Amino acid sequence: MGTLAVVALIGRMVLLFSVLMLVPLAFAIGRHDAAEQAFVTSTVITFGFGVVMSLAMRRFRRELLPRDGFVLVGLTWLVLPVFGALPLWLAVPGLSATDAYFEAMSAFTATGATALSGLDALPLSVNVWRCFMMFVGGLGIIVLAVAILPMLGVGGSQLFRAEVTGPIKDQKLTPRIADTARAIWVAYGALAVLCFFAYRGAGMSWEDAFMHMCTTVSLGGFSAYDASFGHWDSPLIEGVAVVFMLLAGINMTMYYLVWRRQSLRPLWNNVEVRAFYGVLVGSILLISAYLVAHDSYPSFLEALRFTTFHVVSIATTTGYASTDYAQWPLFAPLLMILLGCFATCAGSTGGGIKMIRMLLLVAQSRRELVRIVHPNVVNPVVINGNIVGDRTIQSVIAFMMIYGATLTGLTMVLIFSGLDVVTAFTAVIACVNNIGPGLGDVGPAVNYGGLNDFQTWVLTFAMLLGRLELLSLLVLLTPQFWRK
């Protein structure tokens, strides 16, 4: 009965998703572009599936148990990209079902890895759909559903905990989890509106401003152009992108607290936010000086411009590019990819293991070093003035072990499939951490379209693993989960 209740809720999710398809459909009808029929067909099919699933399973609705939440989140993130891929598959000539699903999963997980070439020539509605899926998936389709669908109010906390990022998932802004989800989406939406008008003011067209707003605040990185931000070669547009990537890289709940308290003090007092900005500023200065020392750019100011854009882009797991940074001396792109593994804050739209986990690991390591000298000392881990329990520390350590094993295992699988070490390793890091471009054959100047189907499916799984932070998905594969 539990599985049927989950299927009933997935039907509601699919119905909600069919409504979201009206956005690219409106662009297609307004422009009379070649993808109009593809979106009409996809919307009808998606709506039909949602209605059938909802009606067939409506008598099985009940309160969700903790394990139901994990099943629903996992299945939702597997099923919705199928419908998201449908208009891409119908509208883009020669696009395989595998690549269409990869593209949709990349959009939903805000990864930004693309298998498509010739983006400039695609129908506008197709690019809008790719970017809009990224906007919805960036904060979380489940969080959106909890916020706007009353039927998810019961058991909604289980879904919220299964999808929200970071090691500490019990913090609520409001007594009701639905109100908390709405507050987060309001903050996200406000940031999006500001970003949209800032892009427009900086020189983008209305359509480009909308699409790149979607992929900036979601820290996803899709673009409507093969050259990404190199299409404009504009320091002003790059500056707008940098500002909003930095704003989207911190916990969205911070903006609610700033608004409620009418003060920026919550931001300044948050150790994770300070570490996020501190690490990025230090890395920008280091890489800029490094590039000048290696004659990559003639002046520090020019190096600073390109370094700032790309460090912020990769560290926040957005993945925009304005030049082929893979041609820089190897230390620079490797450091940027390393930053993408951990720099963003928990509760942001960014990927990776999150800065808070790194802070907890550093604090725990420091505590163990003190214990070697003073075995009986009481030295708790404290973050933002709060003592962090040993249970949370243990979960972070377990997460890091699984994270390391996942990177190693998937890299070996790709090497076994025929990829070179650099391409395999950076592709896995880029997909698990939802960064987008890697190095080698999946660098910023190329894309993932050259991979075979097996490699594409491996990386599709890696993106999903990374977006759900490994444990929420891997727990479904354990025998203990399915025992009564």
Secondary structure, 3 states (H helix, E strand, C coil): CHHHHHHHHHHHHHHHHHHHCHHHHHHHHHHCCCCHHHHHHHHHHHHHHHHHHHHHCHHHCCCCCHHHHHHHHHHHHHHHHHHHHHHHHHHCCCCCHHHHHHHHHHHHCCCCCCCCCCHHHCCHHHHHHHHHHHHHHHHCHHHHHHHHCHHHCCCHHHHHHHHCCCCCCCCCCCCCHHHHHHHHHHHHHHHHHHHHHHHHHHCCCHHHHHHHHHHHHCCCCCCCCCCHHHHCCCHHHHHHHHHHHHHHCCCCHHHHHHHHHCCCHHHHHCHHHHHHHHHHHHHHHHHHHHHHHCCCCCCHHHHHHHHHHHHHHHHCCCCCCCCCHHHCCCHHHHHHHHHHCCCCCCCCCCCCCCHHHHHHHHHHHHHHHHHHHCCCCCCCCEECCEECCHHHHHHHHHHHHHHHHHHHHHHHHHHHCCCCHHHHHHHHHHHHCCCCCCCHHHCCCCCHHHCCHHHHHHHHHHHHHHHCCCHHHHHHHCHHHHCC
